[in-house]
Structure formats: C-alpha cells, structure tokens
Amino acid sequence: MSAQQGTTEVPEDIRTRLTFFKVMAIIVGCGLLLLVLGMILRYGFGHPTLSKTWSPIHGFLYIVYLISTAMLGVKAGWTLSKMVGVMLAGTVPFLSFWMERRVVRSFTRPSA
C-alpha cells in the first residue's frame, strides 16, 4: 500500500520483524491446534504418540514466538503489558490468529 492511498508506510526494520511475528503466530496457532488434538488423543483415547512427539516441538516454537513478539514490541515501542498480552495469545487455541490480524492492522491503519 502506498502513501497515496492514505495508509501509513511501515518502516523496513519494523516490517521485517512484523513478517517474522506473523509467520510465528500462524505456526504457533496451528501447532497449538495440533497439540490440543494430541492431548485429546492421549487422554481421551489412550494414544500418547502425537502429544509425546509434538509437545517439545511446540514448546520450542512457542519460545521462538515469544522472541518474535519481544523483538517486534521493543522496536515498535509497545508497553510491557501489551507485549505480555500478545505473548499470552499464543497459549489459547485460535487466539493467536486473531491477535496476529489485530497486530498487523495496528501497523497498517489508514492515516488521517
């Protein structure tokens, strides 16, 4: 989107971190849904293989999501409470998808 269309231009250093955040939010959101499926299979049907395999992978990906959120938040000048709120969104199924869209829109709102 260009400035002629009435939108603010996102600086390059923030755009790079925003892209990294977007990718990680989507990966962690999908990974969390897979983890929930693994927990249902493990505790509901006695099949622990998926949760045993996926849990540590998801844990690592969540840490990368936390780092991506912190990198974006520091560069964008977010408050600590906003960063923590965005980080916690990665712990609730589907909430990371909603939060990712909300964060992206906060950078691409039309200018006055």
Biopython code that builds the backbone (N, CA, C, O; Angstrom):
import numpy as np
from Bio.PDB.StructureBuilder import StructureBuilder

atoms = [
    (1, "MET", "N", (0.839, -1.166, 0.000)),
    (1, "MET", "CA", (0.000, 0.000, 0.000)),
    (1, "MET", "C", (0.891, 1.239, 0.000)),
    (1, "MET", "O", (1.893, 1.288, 0.713)),
    (2, "SER", "N", (0.539, 2.201, -0.771)),
    (2, "SER", "CA", (1.355, 3.402, -0.860)),
    (2, "SER", "C", (0.758, 4.508, -0.003)),
    (2, "SER", "O", (-0.389, 4.432, 0.438)),
    (3, "ALA", "N", (1.572, 5.545, 0.222)),
    (3, "ALA", "CA", (1.115, 6.690, 0.996)),
    (3, "ALA", "C", (0.012, 7.431, 0.253)),
    (3, "ALA", "O", (-0.792, 8.124, 0.876)),
    (4, "GLN", "N", (-0.037, 7.298, -1.055)),
    (4, "GLN", "CA", (-1.066, 7.955, -1.843)),
    (4, "GLN", "C", (-2.442, 7.370, -1.559)),
    (4, "GLN", "O", (-3.447, 8.056, -1.746)),
    (5, "GLN", "N", (-2.510, 6.152, -1.122)),
    (5, "GLN", "CA", (-3.786, 5.509, -0.827)),
    (5, "GLN", "C", (-4.278, 5.840, 0.574)),
    (5, "GLN", "O", (-5.325, 5.343, 0.989)),
    (6, "GLY", "N", (-3.541, 6.673, 1.315)),
    (6, "GLY", "CA", (-3.982, 7.095, 2.638)),
    (6, "GLY", "C", (-3.624, 6.139, 3.755)),
    (6, "GLY", "O", (-4.294, 6.132, 4.788)),
    (7, "THR", "N", (-2.589, 5.330, 3.583)),
    (7, "THR", "CA", (-2.162, 4.430, 4.640)),
    (7, "THR", "C", (-0.756, 4.810, 5.073)),
    (7, "THR", "O", (0.006, 5.394, 4.302)),
    (8, "THR", "N", (-0.425, 4.480, 6.293)),
    (8, "THR", "CA", (0.904, 4.767, 6.788)),
    (8, "THR", "C", (1.870, 3.716, 6.268)),
    (8, "THR", "O", (1.510, 2.546, 6.137)),
    (9, "GLU", "N", (3.079, 4.125, 5.976)),
    (9, "GLU", "CA", (4.111, 3.213, 5.496)),
    (9, "GLU", "C", (4.851, 2.654, 6.707)),
    (9, "GLU", "O", (5.273, 3.412, 7.580)),
    (10, "VAL", "N", (5.008, 1.364, 6.763)),
    (10, "VAL", "CA", (5.687, 0.700, 7.866)),
    (10, "VAL", "C", (7.185, 0.730, 7.582)),
    (10, "VAL", "O", (7.613, 0.291, 6.515)),
    (11, "PRO", "N", (8.002, 1.245, 8.527)),
    (11, "PRO", "CA", (9.452, 1.265, 8.305)),
    (11, "PRO", "C", (10.000, -0.146, 8.066)),
    (11, "PRO", "O", (9.460, -1.129, 8.575)),
    (12, "GLU", "N", (11.066, -0.225, 7.295)),
    (12, "GLU", "CA", (11.634, -1.519, 6.883)),
    (12, "GLU", "C", (12.018, -2.401, 8.069)),
    (12, "GLU", "O", (11.734, -3.599, 8.061)),
    (13, "ASP", "N", (12.665, -1.821, 9.097)),
    (13, "ASP", "CA", (13.090, -2.640, 10.239)),
    (13, "ASP", "C", (11.895, -3.214, 11.005)),
    (13, "ASP", "O", (11.959, -4.338, 11.503)),
    (14, "ILE", "N", (10.817, -2.452, 11.097)),
    (14, "ILE", "CA", (9.612, -2.968, 11.746)),
    (14, "ILE", "C", (8.914, -3.964, 10.836)),
    (14, "ILE", "O", (8.392, -4.970, 11.316)),
    (15, "ARG", "N", (8.892, -3.708, 9.531)),
    (15, "ARG", "CA", (8.229, -4.617, 8.586)),
    (15, "ARG", "C", (8.857, -6.009, 8.643)),
    (15, "ARG", "O", (8.146, -7.013, 8.607)),
    (16, "THR", "N", (10.174, -6.070, 8.731)),
    (16, "THR", "CA", (10.867, -7.359, 8.824)),
    (16, "THR", "C", (10.451, -8.107, 10.087)),
    (16, "THR", "O", (10.157, -9.301, 10.038)),
    (17, "ARG", "N", (10.428, -7.408, 11.211)),
    (17, "ARG", "CA", (10.030, -8.043, 12.472)),
    (17, "ARG", "C", (8.551, -8.405, 12.472)),
    (17, "ARG", "O", (8.154, -9.414, 13.054)),
    (18, "LEU", "N", (7.737, -7.580, 11.818)),
    (18, "LEU", "CA", (6.312, -7.874, 11.719)),
    (18, "LEU", "C", (6.076, -9.139, 10.899)),
    (18, "LEU", "O", (5.229, -9.960, 11.248)),
    (19, "THR", "N", (6.820, -9.294, 9.817)),
    (19, "THR", "CA", (6.698, -10.501, 8.993)),
    (19, "THR", "C", (7.097, -11.739, 9.793)),
    (19, "THR", "O", (6.415, -12.762, 9.738)),
    (20, "PHE", "N", (8.193, -11.648, 10.530)),
    (20, "PHE", "CA", (8.642, -12.765, 11.373)),
    (20, "PHE", "C", (7.565, -13.093, 12.409)),
    (20, "PHE", "O", (7.258, -14.262, 12.643)),
    (21, "PHE", "N", (6.997, -12.057, 13.027)),
    (21, "PHE", "CA", (5.930, -12.264, 14.010)),
    (21, "PHE", "C", (4.724, -12.950, 13.368)),
    (21, "PHE", "O", (4.174, -13.895, 13.934)),
    (22, "LYS", "N", (4.308, -12.475, 12.179)),
    (22, "LYS", "CA", (3.156, -13.057, 11.501)),
    (22, "LYS", "C", (3.360, -14.543, 11.232)),
    (22, "LYS", "O", (2.471, -15.356, 11.484)),
    (23, "VAL", "N", (4.520, -14.885, 10.727)),
    (23, "VAL", "CA", (4.818, -16.289, 10.427)),
    (23, "VAL", "C", (4.785, -17.119, 11.709)),
    (23, "VAL", "O", (4.186, -18.194, 11.740)),
    (24, "MET", "N", (5.421, -16.627, 12.753)),
    (24, "MET", "CA", (5.454, -17.390, 14.004)),
    (24, "MET", "C", (4.073, -17.498, 14.640)),
    (24, "MET", "O", (3.747, -18.540, 15.209)),
    (25, "ALA", "N", (3.257, -16.457, 14.560)),
    (25, "ALA", "CA", (1.909, -16.522, 15.131)),
    (25, "ALA", "C", (1.078, -17.590, 14.430)),
    (25, "ALA", "O", (0.334, -18.325, 15.079)),
    (26, "ILE", "N", (1.201, -17.675, 13.128)),
    (26, "ILE", "CA", (0.447, -18.681, 12.378)),
    (26, "ILE", "C", (0.968, -20.086, 12.684)),
    (26, "ILE", "O", (0.183, -21.012, 12.888)),
    (27, "ILE", "N", (2.289, -20.241, 12.715)),
    (27, "ILE", "CA", (2.872, -21.551, 13.031)),
    (27, "ILE", "C", (2.476, -21.999, 14.433)),
    (27, "ILE", "O", (2.071, -23.145, 14.630)),
    (28, "VAL", "N", (2.591, -21.101, 15.401)),
    (28, "VAL", "CA", (2.257, -21.456, 16.783)),
    (28, "VAL", "C", (0.756, -21.725, 16.920)),
    (28, "VAL", "O", (0.356, -22.622, 17.662)),
    (29, "GLY", "N", (-0.069, -20.963, 16.217)),
    (29, "GLY", "CA", (-1.514, -21.219, 16.262)),
    (29, "GLY", "C", (-1.866, -22.593, 15.724)),
    (29, "GLY", "O", (-2.643, -23.328, 16.333)),
    (30, "CYS", "N", (-1.292, -22.936, 14.583)),
    (30, "CYS", "CA", (-1.524, -24.274, 14.014)),
    (30, "CYS", "C", (-0.930, -25.353, 14.912)),
    (30, "CYS", "O", (-1.531, -26.409, 15.114)),
    (31, "GLY", "N", (0.250, -25.077, 15.446)),
    (31, "GLY", "CA", (0.892, -26.035, 16.340)),
    (31, "GLY", "C", (0.102, -26.272, 17.609)),
    (31, "GLY", "O", (0.061, -27.388, 18.128)),
    (32, "LEU", "N", (-0.532, -25.208, 18.113)),
    (32, "LEU", "CA", (-1.354, -25.355, 19.316)),
    (32, "LEU", "C", (-2.585, -26.212, 19.032)),
    (32, "LEU", "O", (-2.994, -27.017, 19.869)),
    (33, "LEU", "N", (-3.170, -26.036, 17.858)),
    (33, "LEU", "CA", (-4.314, -26.879, 17.498)),
    (33, "LEU", "C", (-3.892, -28.343, 17.390)),
    (33, "LEU", "O", (-4.629, -29.237, 17.805)),
    (34, "LEU", "N", (-2.714, -28.583, 16.837)),
    (34, "LEU", "CA", (-2.192, -29.946, 16.747)),
    (34, "LEU", "C", (-1.919, -30.502, 18.146)),
    (34, "LEU", "O", (-2.154, -31.681, 18.408)),
    (35, "LEU", "N", (-1.426, -29.656, 19.030)),
    (35, "LEU", "CA", (-1.176, -30.084, 20.408)),
    (35, "LEU", "C", (-2.484, -30.442, 21.118)),
    (35, "LEU", "O", (-2.543, -31.432, 21.848)),
    (36, "VAL", "N", (-3.519, -29.650, 20.907)),
    (36, "VAL", "CA", (-4.826, -29.957, 21.501)),
    (36, "VAL", "C", (-5.331, -31.305, 20.989)),
    (36, "VAL", "O", (-5.851, -32.116, 21.755)),
    (37, "LEU", "N", (-5.172, -31.533, 19.686)),
    (37, "LEU", "CA", (-5.560, -32.833, 19.125)),
    (37, "LEU", "C", (-4.763, -33.957, 19.788)),
    (37, "LEU", "O", (-5.312, -35.006, 20.123)),
    (38, "GLY", "N", (-3.468, -33.726, 19.972)),
    (38, "GLY", "CA", (-2.629, -34.722, 20.634)),
    (38, "GLY", "C", (-3.075, -35.006, 22.059)),
    (38, "GLY", "O", (-3.053, -36.154, 22.505)),
    (39, "MET", "N", (-3.481, -33.958, 22.776)),
    (39, "MET", "CA", (-3.952, -34.143, 24.152)),
    (39, "MET", "C", (-5.276, -34.921, 24.183)),
    (39, "MET", "O", (-5.494, -35.767, 25.049)),
    (40, "ILE", "N", (-6.143, -34.617, 23.230)),
    (40, "ILE", "CA", (-7.420, -35.353, 23.149)),
    (40, "ILE", "C", (-7.151, -36.828, 22.865)),
    (40, "ILE", "O", (-7.749, -37.705, 23.488)),
    (41, "LEU", "N", (-6.249, -37.096, 21.921)),
    (41, "LEU", "CA", (-5.919, -38.496, 21.611)),
    (41, "LEU", "C", (-5.264, -39.183, 22.805)),
    (41, "LEU", "O", (-5.536, -40.350, 23.089)),
    (42, "ARG", "N", (-4.398, -38.448, 23.502)),
    (42, "ARG", "CA", (-3.676, -39.043, 24.628)),
    (42, "ARG", "C", (-4.602, -39.349, 25.798)),
    (42, "ARG", "O", (-4.638, -40.478, 26.288)),
    (43, "TYR", "N", (-5.348, -38.348, 26.245)),
    (43, "TYR", "CA", (-6.145, -38.517, 27.462)),
    (43, "TYR", "C", (-7.555, -39.028, 27.196)),
    (43, "TYR", "O", (-8.196, -39.567, 28.097)),
    (44, "GLY", "N", (-8.037, -38.867, 25.990)),
    (44, "GLY", "CA", (-9.378, -39.340, 25.678)),
    (44, "GLY", "C", (-9.404, -40.733, 25.092)),
    (44, "GLY", "O", (-10.359, -41.486, 25.283)),
    (45, "PHE", "N", (-8.326, -41.076, 24.364)),
    (45, "PHE", "CA", (-8.335, -42.354, 23.658)),
    (45, "PHE", "C", (-7.111, -43.219, 23.946)),
    (45, "PHE", "O", (-6.974, -44.301, 23.375)),
    (46, "GLY", "N", (-6.223, -42.759, 24.819)),
    (46, "GLY", "CA", (-5.068, -43.563, 25.205)),
    (46, "GLY", "C", (-3.983, -43.695, 24.150)),
    (46, "GLY", "O", (-3.233, -44.671, 24.168)),
    (47, "HIS", "N", (-3.876, -42.745, 23.235)),
    (47, "HIS", "CA", (-2.842, -42.765, 22.192)),
    (47, "HIS", "C", (-1.888, -41.586, 22.410)),
    (47, "HIS", "O", (-2.140, -40.492, 21.905)),
    (48, "PRO", "N", (-0.793, -41.796, 23.160)),
    (48, "PRO", "CA", (0.082, -40.685, 23.537)),
    (48, "PRO", "C", (1.134, -40.290, 22.506)),
    (48, "PRO", "O", (1.867, -39.328, 22.735)),
    (49, "THR", "N", (1.235, -40.983, 21.395)),
    (49, "THR", "CA", (2.348, -40.762, 20.471)),
    (49, "THR", "C", (2.418, -39.327, 19.957)),
    (49, "THR", "O", (3.488, -38.718, 19.988)),
    (50, "LEU", "N", (1.309, -38.780, 19.488)),
    (50, "LEU", "CA", (1.318, -37.432, 18.926)),
    (50, "LEU", "C", (1.712, -36.404, 19.974)),
    (50, "LEU", "O", (2.547, -35.542, 19.702)),
    (51, "SER", "N", (1.137, -36.476, 21.149)),
    (51, "SER", "CA", (1.460, -35.468, 22.164)),
    (51, "SER", "C", (2.895, -35.615, 22.664)),
    (51, "SER", "O", (3.552, -34.612, 22.941)),
    (52, "LYS", "N", (3.393, -36.847, 22.784)),
    (52, "LYS", "CA", (4.780, -37.041, 23.211)),
    (52, "LYS", "C", (5.764, -36.488, 22.193)),
    (52, "LYS", "O", (6.812, -35.952, 22.554)),
    (53, "THR", "N", (5.423, -36.620, 20.930)),
    (53, "THR", "CA", (6.305, -36.145, 19.869)),
    (53, "THR", "C", (6.167, -34.639, 19.675)),
    (53, "THR", "O", (7.168, -33.935, 19.544)),
    (54, "TRP", "N", (4.937, -34.146, 19.655)),
    (54, "TRP", "CA", (4.696, -32.757, 19.286)),
    (54, "TRP", "C", (4.916, -31.776, 20.430)),
    (54, "TRP", "O", (5.284, -30.630, 20.172)),
    (55, "SER", "N", (4.709, -32.173, 21.672)),
    (55, "SER", "CA", (4.819, -31.250, 22.807)),
    (55, "SER", "C", (6.161, -30.520, 22.868)),
    (55, "SER", "O", (6.160, -29.295, 22.988)),
    (56, "PRO", "N", (7.297, -31.203, 22.792)),
    (56, "PRO", "CA", (8.566, -30.464, 22.857)),
    (56, "PRO", "C", (8.800, -29.578, 21.629)),
    (56, "PRO", "O", (9.405, -28.512, 21.740)),
    (57, "ILE", "N", (8.328, -30.010, 20.474)),
    (57, "ILE", "CA", (8.474, -29.200, 19.262)),
    (57, "ILE", "C", (7.656, -27.918, 19.416)),
    (57, "ILE", "O", (8.134, -26.822, 19.125)),
    (58, "HIS", "N", (6.418, -28.076, 19.878)),
    (58, "HIS", "CA", (5.572, -26.910, 20.083)),
    (58, "HIS", "C", (6.179, -25.975, 21.139)),
    (58, "HIS", "O", (6.128, -24.754, 20.990)),
    (59, "GLY", "N", (6.740, -26.537, 22.179)),
    (59, "GLY", "CA", (7.392, -25.717, 23.209)),
    (59, "GLY", "C", (8.506, -24.867, 22.629)),
    (59, "GLY", "O", (8.619, -23.684, 22.952)),
    (60, "PHE", "N", (9.326, -25.458, 21.780)),
    (60, "PHE", "CA", (10.399, -24.709, 21.129)),
    (60, "PHE", "C", (9.825, -23.605, 20.232)),
    (60, "PHE", "O", (10.295, -22.468, 20.258)),
    (61, "LEU", "N", (8.810, -23.953, 19.446)),
    (61, "LEU", "CA", (8.210, -22.959, 18.552)),
    (61, "LEU", "C", (7.565, -21.822, 19.336)),
    (61, "LEU", "O", (7.594, -20.673, 18.895)),
    (62, "TYR", "N", (6.990, -22.125, 20.480)),
    (62, "TYR", "CA", (6.386, -21.079, 21.304)),
    (62, "TYR", "C", (7.461, -20.119, 21.827)),
    (62, "TYR", "O", (7.231, -18.912, 21.898)),
    (63, "ILE", "N", (8.618, -20.645, 22.188)),
    (63, "ILE", "CA", (9.721, -19.785, 22.630)),
    (63, "ILE", "C", (10.139, -18.853, 21.490)),
    (63, "ILE", "O", (10.399, -17.672, 21.722)),
    (64, "VAL", "N", (10.205, -19.369, 20.277)),
    (64, "VAL", "CA", (10.547, -18.526, 19.119)),
    (64, "VAL", "C", (9.458, -17.468, 18.914)),
    (64, "VAL", "O", (9.766, -16.326, 18.574)),
    (65, "TYR", "N", (8.200, -17.835, 19.117)),
    (65, "TYR", "CA", (7.099, -16.862, 19.044)),
    (65, "TYR", "C", (7.273, -15.764, 20.091)),
    (65, "TYR", "O", (7.061, -14.587, 19.796)),
    (66, "LEU", "N", (7.654, -16.138, 21.301)),
    (66, "LEU", "CA", (7.894, -15.142, 22.354)),
    (66, "LEU", "C", (9.005, -14.181, 21.944)),
    (66, "LEU", "O", (8.900, -12.972, 22.150)),
    (67, "ILE", "N", (10.063, -14.729, 21.366)),
    (67, "ILE", "CA", (11.181, -13.897, 20.913)),
    (67, "ILE", "C", (10.726, -12.965, 19.789)),
    (67, "ILE", "O", (11.078, -11.785, 19.783)),
    (68, "SER", "N", (9.951, -13.485, 18.844)),
    (68, "SER", "CA", (9.479, -12.642, 17.735)),
    (68, "SER", "C", (8.581, -11.516, 18.253)),
    (68, "SER", "O", (8.644, -10.393, 17.753)),
    (69, "THR", "N", (7.756, -11.810, 19.239)),
    (69, "THR", "CA", (6.893, -10.791, 19.829)),
    (69, "THR", "C", (7.715, -9.738, 20.549)),
    (69, "THR", "O", (7.454, -8.543, 20.413)),
    (70, "ALA", "N", (8.705, -10.174, 21.313)),
    (70, "ALA", "CA", (9.565, -9.220, 22.028)),
    (70, "ALA", "C", (10.351, -8.343, 21.055)),
    (70, "ALA", "O", (10.473, -7.136, 21.264)),
    (71, "MET", "N", (10.880, -8.945, 19.999)),
    (71, "MET", "CA", (11.631, -8.163, 19.005)),
    (71, "MET", "C", (10.749, -7.093, 18.361)),
    (71, "MET", "O", (11.166, -5.944, 18.213)),
    (72, "LEU", "N", (9.536, -7.473, 17.982)),
    (72, "LEU", "CA", (8.612, -6.515, 17.371)),
    (72, "LEU", "C", (8.182, -5.466, 18.391)),
    (72, "LEU", "O", (8.173, -4.271, 18.095)),
    (73, "GLY", "N", (7.829, -5.912, 19.579)),
    (73, "GLY", "CA", (7.335, -4.990, 20.603)),
    (73, "GLY", "C", (8.352, -3.949, 21.021)),
    (73, "GLY", "O", (8.012, -2.780, 21.201)),
    (74, "VAL", "N", (9.600, -4.367, 21.175)),
    (74, "VAL", "CA", (10.652, -3.419, 21.555)),
    (74, "VAL", "C", (10.857, -2.393, 20.446)),
    (74, "VAL", "O", (10.940, -1.194, 20.710)),
    (75, "LYS", "N", (10.936, -2.868, 19.211)),
    (75, "LYS", "CA", (11.166, -1.962, 18.078)),
    (75, "LYS", "C", (9.983, -1.015, 17.867)),
    (75, "LYS", "O", (10.176, 0.144, 17.499)),
    (76, "ALA", "N", (8.754, -1.504, 18.100)),
    (76, "ALA", "CA", (7.561, -0.692, 17.890)),
    (76, "ALA", "C", (7.227, 0.189, 19.095)),
    (76, "ALA", "O", (6.342, 1.041, 19.013)),
    (77, "GLY", "N", (7.926, -0.012, 20.207)),
    (77, "GLY", "CA", (7.691, 0.807, 21.388)),
    (77, "GLY", "C", (6.465, 0.412, 22.198)),
    (77, "GLY", "O", (5.835, 1.261, 22.829)),
    (78, "TRP", "N", (6.126, -0.874, 22.181)),
    (78, "TRP", "CA", (4.982, -1.348, 22.955)),
    (78, "TRP", "C", (5.298, -1.300, 24.438)),
    (78, "TRP", "O", (6.460, -1.327, 24.842)),
    (79, "THR", "N", (4.251, -1.227, 25.240)),
    (79, "THR", "CA", (4.417, -1.350, 26.680)),
    (79, "THR", "C", (4.645, -2.829, 27.021)),
    (79, "THR", "O", (4.340, -3.716, 26.223)),
    (80, "LEU", "N", (5.176, -3.072, 28.196)),
    (80, "LEU", "CA", (5.404, -4.457, 28.627)),
    (80, "LEU", "C", (4.082, -5.215, 28.714)),
    (80, "LEU", "O", (4.026, -6.393, 28.361)),
    (81, "SER", "N", (3.033, -4.568, 29.170)),
    (81, "SER", "CA", (1.746, -5.258, 29.294)),
    (81, "SER", "C", (1.191, -5.646, 27.922)),
    (81, "SER", "O", (0.580, -6.706, 27.787)),
    (82, "LYS", "N", (1.393, -4.807, 26.906)),
    (82, "LYS", "CA", (0.930, -5.170, 25.565)),
    (82, "LYS", "C", (1.721, -6.358, 25.034)),
    (82, "LYS", "O", (1.154, -7.276, 24.441)),
    (83, "MET", "N", (3.044, -6.335, 25.251)),
    (83, "MET", "CA", (3.864, -7.470, 24.796)),
    (83, "MET", "C", (3.434, -8.761, 25.473)),
    (83, "MET", "O", (3.292, -9.790, 24.812)),
    (84, "VAL", "N", (3.228, -8.719, 26.768)),
    (84, "VAL", "CA", (2.824, -9.918, 27.508)),
    (84, "VAL", "C", (1.454, -10.395, 27.021)),
    (84, "VAL", "O", (1.238, -11.598, 26.880)),
    (85, "GLY", "N", (0.539, -9.478, 26.765)),
    (85, "GLY", "CA", (-0.779, -9.860, 26.252)),
    (85, "GLY", "C", (-0.692, -10.568, 24.912)),
    (85, "GLY", "O", (-1.367, -11.573, 24.689)),
    (86, "VAL", "N", (0.140, -10.045, 24.018)),
    (86, "VAL", "CA", (0.316, -10.684, 22.709)),
    (86, "VAL", "C", (0.992, -12.047, 22.885)),
    (86, "VAL", "O", (0.637, -13.010, 22.205)),
    (87, "MET", "N", (1.954, -12.126, 23.789)),
    (87, "MET", "CA", (2.627, -13.404, 24.044)),
    (87, "MET", "C", (1.647, -14.449, 24.579)),
    (87, "MET", "O", (1.688, -15.611, 24.173)),
    (88, "LEU", "N", (0.778, -14.037, 25.479)),
    (88, "LEU", "CA", (-0.188, -14.976, 26.063)),
    (88, "LEU", "C", (-1.224, -15.431, 25.047)),
    (88, "LEU", "O", (-1.827, -16.491, 25.215)),
    (89, "ALA", "N", (-1.439, -14.655, 24.004)),
    (89, "ALA", "CA", (-2.389, -15.059, 22.963)),
    (89, "ALA", "C", (-1.973, -16.368, 22.306)),
    (89, "ALA", "O", (-2.811, -17.086, 21.761)),
    (90, "GLY", "N", (-0.694, -16.678, 22.355)),
    (90, "GLY", "CA", (-0.204, -17.924, 21.778)),
    (90, "GLY", "C", (-0.487, -19.153, 22.620)),
    (90, "GLY", "O", (-0.093, -20.262, 22.259)),
    (91, "THR", "N", (-1.168, -18.963, 23.739)),
    (91, "THR", "CA", (-1.475, -20.103, 24.610)),
    (91, "THR", "C", (-2.930, -20.548, 24.516)),
    (91, "THR", "O", (-3.310, -21.550, 25.121)),
    (92, "VAL", "N", (-3.743, -19.817, 23.764)),
    (92, "VAL", "CA", (-5.165, -20.123, 23.649)),
    (92, "VAL", "C", (-5.469, -20.477, 22.191)),
    (92, "VAL", "O", (-5.184, -19.686, 21.292)),
    (93, "PRO", "N", (-6.045, -21.660, 21.949)),
    (93, "PRO", "CA", (-6.355, -22.025, 20.560)),
    (93, "PRO", "C", (-7.179, -20.950, 19.850)),
    (93, "PRO", "O", (-8.137, -20.414, 20.407)),
    (94, "PHE", "N", (-6.798, -20.653, 18.642)),
    (94, "PHE", "CA", (-7.407, -19.665, 17.744)),
    (94, "PHE", "C", (-7.117, -18.216, 18.120)),
    (94, "PHE", "O", (-7.239, -17.340, 17.263)),
    (95, "LEU", "N", (-6.739, -17.928, 19.357)),
    (95, "LEU", "CA", (-6.496, -16.545, 19.757)),
    (95, "LEU", "C", (-5.257, -15.965, 19.078)),
    (95, "LEU", "O", (-5.212, -14.766, 18.806)),
    (96, "SER", "N", (-4.256, -16.793, 18.802)),
    (96, "SER", "CA", (-3.061, -16.268, 18.135)),
    (96, "SER", "C", (-3.383, -15.786, 16.725)),
    (96, "SER", "O", (-2.764, -14.838, 16.243)),
    (97, "PHE", "N", (-4.342, -16.426, 16.057)),
    (97, "PHE", "CA", (-4.736, -15.985, 14.717)),
    (97, "PHE", "C", (-5.416, -14.612, 14.790)),
    (97, "PHE", "O", (-5.134, -13.732, 13.976)),
    (98, "TRP", "N", (-6.298, -14.439, 15.753)),
    (98, "TRP", "CA", (-6.997, -13.172, 15.931)),
    (98, "TRP", "C", (-6.012, -12.066, 16.311)),
    (98, "TRP", "O", (-6.065, -10.960, 15.774)),
    (99, "MET", "N", (-5.114, -12.383, 17.246)),
    (99, "MET", "CA", (-4.147, -11.386, 17.700)),
    (99, "MET", "C", (-3.188, -11.003, 16.575)),
    (99, "MET", "O", (-2.812, -9.837, 16.452)),
    (100, "GLU", "N", (-2.793, -11.969, 15.761)),
    (100, "GLU", "CA", (-1.896, -11.673, 14.628)),
    (100, "GLU", "C", (-2.555, -10.661, 13.701)),
    (100, "GLU", "O", (-1.906, -9.700, 13.287)),
    (101, "ARG", "N", (-3.826, -10.851, 13.366)),
    (101, "ARG", "CA", (-4.532, -9.904, 12.495)),
    (101, "ARG", "C", (-4.639, -8.532, 13.148)),
    (101, "ARG", "O", (-4.490, -7.505, 12.486)),
    (102, "ARG", "N", (-4.895, -8.524, 14.442)),
    (102, "ARG", "CA", (-5.029, -7.250, 15.161)),
    (102, "ARG", "C", (-3.708, -6.486, 15.177)),
    (102, "ARG", "O", (-3.687, -5.272, 14.973)),
    (103, "VAL", "N", (-2.618, -7.188, 15.418)),
    (103, "VAL", "CA", (-1.302, -6.543, 15.428)),
    (103, "VAL", "C", (-0.964, -6.008, 14.042)),
    (103, "VAL", "O", (-0.515, -4.869, 13.913)),
    (104, "VAL", "N", (-1.174, -6.810, 13.011)),
    (104, "VAL", "CA", (-0.866, -6.363, 11.649)),
    (104, "VAL", "C", (-1.691, -5.127, 11.298)),
    (104, "VAL", "O", (-1.165, -4.170, 10.730)),
    (105, "ARG", "N", (-2.960, -5.144, 11.628)),
    (105, "ARG", "CA", (-3.815, -3.983, 11.334)),
    (105, "ARG", "C", (-3.361, -2.738, 12.076)),
    (105, "ARG", "O", (-3.533, -1.626, 11.577)),
    (106, "SER", "N", (-2.785, -2.905, 13.259)),
    (106, "SER", "CA", (-2.327, -1.738, 14.018)),
    (106, "SER", "C", (-1.193, -1.012, 13.295)),
    (106, "SER", "O", (-0.978, 0.180, 13.512)),
    (107, "PHE", "N", (-0.477, -1.725, 12.444)),
    (107, "PHE", "CA", (0.606, -1.118, 11.674)),
    (107, "PHE", "C", (0.153, -0.616, 10.313)),
    (107, "PHE", "O", (0.872, 0.147, 9.669)),
    (108, "THR", "N", (-1.010, -1.024, 9.870)),
    (108, "THR", "CA", (-1.440, -0.677, 8.515)),
    (108, "THR", "C", (-2.745, 0.117, 8.511)),
    (108, "THR", "O", (-3.448, 0.139, 7.501)),
    (109, "ARG", "N", (-3.072, 0.759, 9.611)),
    (109, "ARG", "CA", (-4.288, 1.576, 9.667)),
    (109, "ARG", "C", (-4.144, 2.776, 8.728)),
    (109, "ARG", "O", (-3.043, 3.289, 8.528)),
    (110, "PRO", "N", (-5.250, 3.209, 8.163)),
    (110, "PRO", "CA", (-5.199, 4.410, 7.330)),
    (110, "PRO", "C", (-4.762, 5.638, 8.136)),
    (110, "PRO", "O", (-5.148, 5.812, 9.292)),
    (111, "SER", "N", (-3.958, 6.471, 7.502)),
    (111, "SER", "CA", (-3.521, 7.692, 8.180)),
    (111, "SER", "C", (-4.585, 8.762, 8.044)),
    (111, "SER", "O", (-5.432, 8.696, 7.153)),
    (112, "ALA", "N", (-4.545, 9.741, 8.920)),
    (112, "ALA", "CA", (-5.567, 10.805, 8.928)),
    (112, "ALA", "C", (-5.346, 11.806, 7.820)),
    (112, "ALA", "O", (-6.113, 12.759, 7.687)),
]
sb = StructureBuilder()
sb.init_structure("model")
sb.init_model(0)
sb.init_chain("A")
sb.init_seg("    ")
for serial, (resi, resn, name, xyz) in enumerate(atoms, 1):
    if name == "N":
        sb.init_residue(resn, " ", resi, " ")
    sb.init_atom(name, np.array(xyz, "f"), 0.0, 1.0, " ", f" {name:<3s}", serial, name[0])
structure = sb.get_structure()
